[in-house]
Amino acid sequence: MIDLRDLRALIGLTNSEQIARRYFVTNGFDASLAMLGLIMGFRAAERATPDVALTACFGTSVALAVSAFVSTYASESAELRRELHELTGAMLDRMSDSAHRRAANWVPGFVAIVSGASPFVVAQVIMVPLWLERSGLRAPLSAVDLSIGLALLVIFLFGALLGHVGRGGRIAAGLRLLAVGVVTAVVIGLIAP
């Protein structure tokens, strides 16, 4: 087993904190757009009940999380095993009890958990108005419209985060991604049957 301090050291050794952050943003943004698309579709249909929207969005959030977890784990495991193989070849040693081997065993799981949790958590945040309506709480706007607003807010926040990470303008970066979300919503609203 590994403790948290050792895991932190292995993450630092492999520079996986940045990789996990990229997966967090990429998969969270994907979930935001996927939820926006689903909810816009329900809004256009006008016949879908909040229960139907909630069930479809929840199922999609689980599928996005599983997809992100499995694909990230598989790709990060392969990359770290490749790096370990190259390092063991250069060192002419199997490195059976090395930090690099432990990193190849443990770090992909950490990165995959971050990657898989991101779309699930993001989707649940966007679904809060649907969950509240299902529990009997009513708001002045429809739950679907509030969820659309939350999806756009989350998209803006991901842009602002990227602006912060890139040492650029947070607001400008947030507005750029928000524009993507708005255009996506408008296109869905125009072409939805």
C-alpha positions in Angstrom: 0.0 0.0 0.0 1.0 3.6 -0.4 0.4 6.6 1.9 -0.5 10.1 0.8 2.9 11.5 1.3 4.5 8.8 -0.9 1.8 9.4 -3.5 2.5 13.1 -3.5 6.2 12.4 -4.1 5.5 10.0 -6.9 3.1 12.6 -8.5 6.0 15.1 -8.3 8.4 12.7 -9.8 6.3 12.1 -12.8 5.0 15.7 -13.1 1.5 14.2 -13.1 -0.2 17.1 -11.2 -0.2 19.1 -14.5 -1.5 16.1 -16.4 -4.3 15.6 -13.9 -5.2 19.3 -14.1 -5.4 19.0 -17.9 -7.7 16.0 -17.7 -9.8 17.8 -15.1 -10.3 20.8 -17.3 -10.7 18.8 -20.6 -13.2 16.3 -19.2 -15.0 18.9 -17.1 -15.4 21.1 -20.2 -16.6 18.1 -22.2 -19.2 17.3 -19.5 -20.4 20.9 -19.4 -21.0 20.9 -23.2 -22.6 17.5 -23.1 -25.0 18.5 -20.3 -25.7 21.8 -22.1 -26.5 19.8 -25.3 -28.8 17.4 -23.5 -30.6 20.1 -21.6 -31.0 22.2 -24.7 -32.5 19.2 -26.4 -35.0 18.7 -23.6 -35.8 22.4 -23.7 -36.4 22.2 -27.4 -38.6 19.1 -27.0 -40.8 20.9 -24.5 -42.5 17.6 -23.7 -39.7 16.2 -21.6 -40.3 16.2 -17.9 -37.6 17.2 -15.4 -37.5 13.5 -14.3 -36.7 12.4 -17.8 -34.1 15.1 -18.2 -32.6 14.2 -14.8 -32.4 10.5 -15.6 -30.8 11.1 -19.0 -28.3 13.6 -17.6 -27.4 11.4 -14.7 -26.9 8.4 -17.0 -24.7 10.5 -19.3 -22.7 11.8 -16.4 -21.9 8.2 -15.3 -20.9 7.3 -18.8 -18.7 10.3 -19.1 -17.0 9.5 -15.8 -16.4 5.9 -16.7 -15.1 6.8 -20.1 -12.7 9.4 -18.7 -11.5 7.1 -15.9 -10.9 4.1 -18.1 -9.3 5.9 -21.0 -7.1 8.0 -18.7 -6.0 5.0 -16.7 -5.1 3.0 -19.8 -3.2 5.8 -21.5 -1.3 7.0 -18.4 -0.4 3.4 -17.5 0.9 2.8 -21.0 2.9 6.1 -21.0 4.5 5.5 -17.5 5.3 1.8 -18.4 7.0 3.0 -21.6 9.0 5.6 -19.7 9.9 3.0 -17.1 11.0 0.6 -19.8 13.2 3.2 -21.4 14.7 4.1 -18.1 15.4 0.5 -17.1 17.1 0.0 -20.5 19.3 3.0 -20.0 20.1 2.0 -16.5 20.6 -1.7 -17.3 18.6 -2.5 -14.1 15.1 -3.8 -13.6 14.5 -1.1 -11.0 12.1 -3.5 -9.2 11.8 -1.5 -6.0 12.4 2.0 -7.4 10.3 5.2 -7.1 9.8 5.1 -10.9 8.3 1.6 -10.7 6.0 2.6 -7.8 5.0 5.7 -9.8 4.1 3.6 -12.8 1.9 1.4 -10.6 0.2 4.2 -8.6 0.1 7.5 -10.4 -2.2 6.4 -13.3 -4.9 5.6 -10.7 -4.6 9.1 -9.2 -4.8 10.8 -12.6 -7.7 8.6 -13.7 -9.6 9.4 -10.5 -9.2 13.1 -11.1 -10.1 12.6 -14.8 -13.2 10.5 -14.0 -14.5 12.6 -11.1 -14.3 15.8 -13.1 -17.2 15.1 -15.6 -19.3 13.5 -12.9 -19.0 16.3 -10.4 -19.5 19.0 -13.1 -22.6 17.3 -14.4 -24.0 17.0 -10.9 -23.5 20.8 -10.4 -25.3 21.6 -13.6 -28.1 19.2 -12.6 -28.7 20.9 -9.2 -31.9 22.7 -10.4 -33.2 19.5 -11.8 -32.5 17.7 -8.5 -34.2 20.5 -6.6 -37.3 20.5 -8.8 -37.5 16.7 -8.4 -37.5 17.2 -4.6 -40.4 19.6 -4.8 -38.5 23.0 -4.7 -39.7 25.4 -7.4 -37.8 28.4 -8.6 -39.0 31.5 -10.6 -37.3 30.0 -13.7 -37.7 26.5 -15.0 -35.2 23.9 -13.8 -34.1 23.4 -17.4 -33.4 27.1 -17.9 -31.5 27.3 -14.6 -29.4 24.2 -15.6 -28.6 25.9 -19.0 -27.4 29.0 -17.0 -25.3 26.8 -14.7 -23.8 25.0 -17.6 -22.8 28.3 -19.2 -21.4 29.6 -15.9 -19.3 26.4 -15.4 -18.0 26.8 -19.0 -17.0 30.4 -18.2 -15.3 29.3 -15.0 -13.2 26.6 -16.9 -12.1 29.4 -19.3 -11.2 31.6 -16.3 -9.2 28.8 -14.8 -7.3 28.3 -18.1 -6.6 32.0 -18.1 -5.2 31.8 -14.6 -3.1 28.8 -15.4 -1.8 30.4 -18.6 -1.1 33.6 -16.7 -3.4 35.5 -19.1 -6.6 37.3 -18.6 -9.1 35.2 -16.7 -12.1 37.2 -17.8 -11.1 37.2 -21.5 -10.4 33.4 -21.4 -13.7 32.8 -19.6 -15.6 34.8 -22.2 -13.9 32.9 -25.0 -15.1 29.6 -23.7 -18.5 31.1 -22.8 -18.8 32.1 -26.4 -18.3 28.5 -27.4 -21.1 27.4 -25.0 -23.5 30.1 -26.2 -22.9 29.3 -29.9 -23.4 25.6 -29.1 -26.7 26.4 -27.3 -27.9 28.6 -30.2 -27.0 26.0 -32.8 -28.9 23.3 -30.9 -31.8 25.7 -30.4 -31.9 26.4 -34.2 -31.5 22.8 -35.5 -33.3 20.7 -32.8 -36.2 18.9 -34.4 
